[in-house]
Amino acid sequence: MNSFHRVRRCIPRTWKSFLSRNLFGLLPDADRRIPEIIRHNRLVLASRYLNGSGIEIGALGTPCPVPPHLTVKFLDRFDDSGLYKNFPELTNKKLLRPDIIDNAETMETVADASQDFLIANHVIEHLPNPLLFLKNASRVLKKGGILYLAIPDRDKTFDSQRPVTSFEHLLKDFTEGPAWSRAAHYEEYVRLADTHNTTQAWKTEAERLALTQQLMDDDYSIHYHVWDVHAMMQLFCAVREKLGLPIITESMVSSGNESVFILRKQG
């Protein structure tokens, strides 16, 4: 059992005063404590909203901290050796071995209405077709089930220079398939977001084009889509109103560079 699953089921009393002051804001020395605060906030939301058994998608080496009474299986598109190959920057980090090898957008091996919860932290922005993922997340959740999503805030990440992805763009990816926009996403990522130690990853136009093509050939997992907090809230309203998905936003907490959304499936 990893350290994330050894947390106490009940939040210690000393935490309660801490969280009442800091769940919706950061401490004065927050710059040094952001990872700790993010973890605390994730755990509080998991403790409050998650029960039963479910799946975490794309955990890699940092699974969501959850109380020990939950049963969690892990899903990814590669086995552990494939993950190391696709993410060479994680070579020296211990990665979880997935229980389920499947496509996060379709989850074809996961039965309808079979899960009490789904967790996907910093995943949806990596998916070419986020609306397909949300549709299938709704499919596999039981009535009343929870979709737990941590999404990076564009304004607080390396994506800060990129335009927010519109719902119209996502809808076209959903209805026509995402192939039409794939090259443009990679081009935008390399041009506006790909840096190394805050230095642009390319110097000449030829290097930029070559890097873009290399990432596409490798099917490297970039941030296809980016949202600020306002766009995230609009997205989850739109999937309910325009796609008819039976999910409602029950809670949202922002801390560090992310916002965590708690979405509940209605009957």
C-alpha positions, 0 to 999 in steps of 0.5 A: 500500500503506497503512502497516499493510501495510509492517510487517516480516514478522518481529518485530524482536528488540527487540520480542520482549523487549517482547512477552514482558513486555507481551503479557498486561499493560500498561506502567506508562505504559499509559494513554498507550500503549494504542493502541500496545499494542493495535496491537502485540498485534493485529500479533503475533496476526496474524503468528502465526496468519494465512496465505494470503488472506482478508477483513477486515470493517468496517475503515473507516479502521483496518485490522488490522495484518498482515504483508505476505505476506498478501492481504486484501480488505475487505468492508463493507455500503456503498461508500465514499460510503455509509460516509461517509453512515452515519458522518458523524463520520468525514467527515474521515478516510480510509476504505478502499474496500471490495472486496466490498459485502455483509452481514457476517452472511450474506456471500452473495457469499463462496463456501463454504470459500474463505477462509484467514482472516476478520478482524472487529475491533469488528464483532460487537457492531454486528450484530443477529444475531451467531450468524448471522455466526458460522455464515457465518464458519464456512461461508466459512472453509477447514478450519483457517481462522482467525476473528480477532475483536477485541471491546470489553470492556463494562467498559472502554467507554461500555457499562459500564452496560449488562447483558451480552447473554445467549446465550439472547437471541442464540439467540432473535435467531438462531432468530426473527430480530432484529426482536423486540429491535431497538427495545429495543436502541436504547432501552437504548443511548440510555438507558445509553450514548449520551454526548457528551464524557461528557455524556448526549446527552439531557436530557428524556424527550421528547429521549430518545424522539426520539433513539432514534427518529432513530437507528432511522430512520437505521439507525445502527450502535449496539452492539446487544450487549455482553459482558465477557470472561467472557461472550465466552468463554461465547459461543464455547463455546456456539456449539460445544456448542449450535449445533455450529459447528466452531470452537474458541478457540485464543488470547485476548489482552486489552489496552486496551478489547478482547479479541482471540479467535483461533478456528480452524475444525476439520474 
